[in-house]
Amino acid sequence: MEERAERTPPPVELHLATGPLRLAALKPTSPWALIIDGDLEVSGDIDLSTEPYETSLFVVLGHVRARNLRFDGSAACFVSKSLVLSGGCFGSHGDEGAALYAESLTARTLMLDGHTGANVATLEGVAFGSEDWGLPQHFTSADRAADFFIAEALNAEGDLDQGRAWTLMTSGRDPFLPGAYELLRARKVEAPGREKPR
């Protein structure tokens, strides 16, 4: 019988900084722990993706401003004040630990997969995600993605592909069809009681 080689986990990169901190972009290699005492301003994108189950921690004791932000895999993200994005906020693989906590989130769009939630007291933007998380539903299962998004944002089945939308937005392109964002934004939606999916 062949013995299975044990995987040695990589060492955690620990970064402590005092804000205000200004960066062009932020994309650490997992696993990592980034703790910033103060504000963080990133002129480009914050990509907090991890390899599977490489638990990582992002803590900002202040405000965060950036273009786009992605928390994926095993990235637990905590922002003690506001998170303000000129583009989108993307979250996936909450079943591996990806999570976002912030006092408030302002973004053009919040896109989450069915396993991932965003724990924010106030949300300003168009939200996509599982209804069981208690977030507003601007885009629902009754909507057809092709009516709102350009072809490059859709997968082979015609559904919205979060990875493709991230690629579009980080390259400066809008994944929405002309007028579609405004149509979704104008929808009157209310968040139901907040709870995790059953």
N, C-alpha and C positions, 0 to 999 in steps of 0.2 A: 504494500500500500504506500502510495506516494504521500509524503508530508507536505502540507500546504505551507508555503512561505509566509511568515508573519510580515505584515505591512507595518513598517516603522512610521509613525505619524511624523510629519515635518514639524520643526519647532515653530512655535507661535512668534510672529513678529509683533513686538510691543512698541507702540509709539505714543508718547505723552507730549503734549504741546500746550502752550498758553496762547490764547487768542488775543486780539483778532488775528486770524491766519488767512492769508490769501494765496490761492494756488490756481494754476491754469487748468489742471485736471486732477482727478483722484481715482486710482485704480490699484489697490493693494493686491498682493499675491497671498492667497489664503494658506494657512490660517493666520489671522491677525487680530490685534486689539488696538484700536485707535481711540484715544481719549483726549479730547480738546477742551480745555478750561477757558471758554470764551466763544466768540463767534467764528464761523468758518464761511469764507466766500470763495467760490470756485467759478472762474469765468467760463469754464467748459462743463464737462459732465462728471458725475460721481458714479462710478461703477463698483458696487459693493457685492459682486458675485463671488461665490466660493466654490471650491471643488466639493463633491458630495460629502456631507457630514463632517466638514472641516469647520467646526464651530468658530465663529468670529464675532467680534463685538465692536460696535461703532457708537461712541458716546460723545455728544457735543453739549456742553453746559452753556448754551447760548443759542443764537440764531444761526440758521444755515441758509445760504443763497447759492443757487447753481442753475445751470441750464436744464439738464435732465439728471434723474437719479434712478439707479436700479439697485434693489436689494434682492438677492437670489440665493438659493441653496441654504446655507446655514448662517446667514448674516442676520444678527439681531441688532437693530438700529434704534437708538434713543436720542431724541433731540429735545432738550428741556424747554425750548421756546418755539419760535416759528420756523417752519421749513417752507421756503419760497422758491419755486422753480418757474422759469419762464417757459419751459417745455413740459415734459411728462415725468411722472413717477411710476415706476414699474416694479411689481413684486411677484415672485413666484417661488414655488417649492417650500411653502410654509410648513408642510409635513416634515421637512428636514430641519426646520427651525427658523426660516426667514420670517422676520417680523419688523414692523415699523411702529414706533411710538413717538408722537410729537404733540405739542400743545395745539398747533394748528398747521394745516397743510394748504398751501395755495399753489396750484399747478394748472396748466392747460388741461391735462388729463391725468387720471389715476387709473392704471390698468393692472388688474390683479388676476392671477389664476384662481381656480376654485378652492385651492388649499391655503390661500394666503389672505390675510386681512391687514387693515391699516387702522391702528388705534389712535385716532386723532379727535380732539375735542371739537374742532371746527374744520370743515373742508370746503374749499372754494375751487371748483373745477368740475369737469365732466368725469363721472366715475363708471368703471366697468369692473364687475367682479361678481362673486357668488352672493346671492341675496341673503343667505344665512348669516353673513357677517354684520348685518345691520347698517350697511352703507347705502347711500342713495343709488338708485339704479337708473341712470340716464339711458343706457343701452341694455335692452333685455333680450331674453331668448325669443321673444316674438319679433324682434327686428332682424332684418337681413343685412349682414355685414357689407355686402356689395352695394347697398343703397347709401352707405355712409363713408366707405373707405376706398382708396385707390387700389388698383389690382395688386400693386407691389406689397400691400399690407396684408394680403389674404393668403391662406394656405391652399393646398391643392383641393380641399373640400369646399372652399369658398368662405371659410370662417376667418375672423380676425386672428392674425398670428402676432402674439406679443413680441416675439423676437424680431420679426420683420418691422413692426412699428417702432421698436427701439432703434434699429439700424437706420430707419428713415429719419427719425427725429434727431439722432446724434449726428447725422450728416447734414442737418439743416433743412430737411424736406418735411412737408406736412403730410401725414397719412390720411387726412380727411379729404373727401371730395369737396369741391367748392360749395359753400353754404351749409354743409352737413354739420360742422361743429356748432355753428350758431343755432341750428335747428335742435340739436341735442341739448345745448346749454339752456335753451328757452323752455325745455320741458319742466313742469312743476313736479318735482319728486320729493318724497319724504323718506327719511331713513326709518325703518322699523326698529323695534327694540334690539339693542346690540347684544349679540351672542355668537359663539363659535358655531360652525356648521355641525349639524348632527351626523 
